[in-house]
Amino acid sequence: KKAATAPRIPPTRLALHHFDVTYSLQLRDRWPSVRAGLLCEQKYGALLNNFSAVHHVAQELELLNATDFVSQAPKKEAGRGDGVSQEGSGEGRTAVRAETMTQAETSPPPRASICSNIRCYTFPRGDITRFRPARPDTLGLLDYYLMDAASLLPVLALNVQPDDFVLDLCAAPGGKTLALLQTGVCGHLAANDVSISRTKRLYQILRSYVPREIRETVRVTSYDGRDWGQLEGGTFHKVLVDVPCTTDRHSVMEQDNNIFHRRRTKERQMLPMLQLQLLMAGILATKPGGEVVYSTCSLSPLQNEHVIERAVEVAETQYNISVQVEDLSHFRTLFQDTFSFFSDCRLGELVLPHLTANFGPMYFCKLHRM
């Protein structure tokens, strides 16, 4: 009887306690700042809808002092000359990576190549202005999509080229799928999510932002993503694997659908295994020579670097597939004015929440199937 009436600890508090224990060890003196960011209002970016007939939106946003962080980054980098990011060039980390990765050497950082068709406006560091809600144009298509601007980094890292066959393996609710369509170059786009209810949200976003003739070219499915390698192996040039995770910001802020609820303990503990299975399916769905970007909205190395290392090992030992981890450190240099990056991430890149730039968390890592 005593146990039945004992006060239940809210899942948000359980999440914060868990993060205090684990992330303070990982992030050390940066954790108090990241913690404060997680507990404060998130910052958004406005992904412009290239399919909308509203041409004055960019001008309207610029008058509010918002800038397109995607197109501005290369200009700022050119202005800095060959100076490197305040977070470090990543060269030291590459050396560490080469030692830790037994199955794959990391490739040298490629020249930055950013898709200029994606336009996303953000307010400057320290500016907490909110964007107005999106408005429809004369055809009923909304003018922009509000999202965590860091969520665009995995899409930019995928670097879709004209006529690429692209798979978004865990597509709902649809922000990254919409961003992939904004590139305007996908030869074929398959958007999958195991949850039928979340797939409905994806359909809703496509209806709100994309004209019918383009919408109908997107293949939306609700398969278990873990099976995709068997369903359509070796088919795609580019695969995005944005896996279910502890969604750290949601976990400390929202009681509803919180993975730290006691009844979801087993599900939470099994996340790294699910993430590995989904990433393996993504690797198997890729053509030889194709590329996979893995992403989470968690700070956890168990859900981030460890999953990457294990996937490279499993690909080699069980499938005889060689996978190379790409060096994305140029992203830190390009986007250091917009995001706060973690300089000690062993593989891939990690955006840290910060009170002056409260995006993320967002982890992303690019793999090349040899």
Salt bridges, closest charged atoms under 4 A:
ASP20 OD1 - ARG35 NE 2.79
GLU41 OE1 - ARG130 NH2 2.85
GLU60 OE2 - ARG132 NE 2.80
GLU87 OE1 - ARG30 NH1 3.64
ASP143 OD2 - ARG132 NH2 2.74
ASP164 OD1 - HIS237 ND1 3.96
ASP164 OD2 - LYS238 NZ 3.01
ASP193 OD1 - ARG198 NE 3.70
ASP224 OD2 - ARG226 NH2 2.83
GLU232 OE2 - ARG219 NH2 2.82
ASP242 OD2 - LYS176 NZ 3.15
GLU267 OE1 - ARG264 NE 2.82
GLU291 OE1 - LYS238 NZ 3.79
GLU291 OE1 - LYS366 NZ 3.52
GLU291 OE2 - HIS368 ND1 3.59
GLU309 OE2 - ARG346 NH1 2.52
GLU313 OE2 - ARG310 NH1 3.19
GLU326 OE2 - HIS368 ND1 3.83
ASP327 OD1 - ARG97 NH1 3.98
ASP337 OD2 - LYS76 NZ 3.85
ASP337 OD2 - ARG80 NH1 3.32
GLU349 OE2 - ARG93 NH2 2.41
GLU349 OE1 - ARG332 NE 2.84
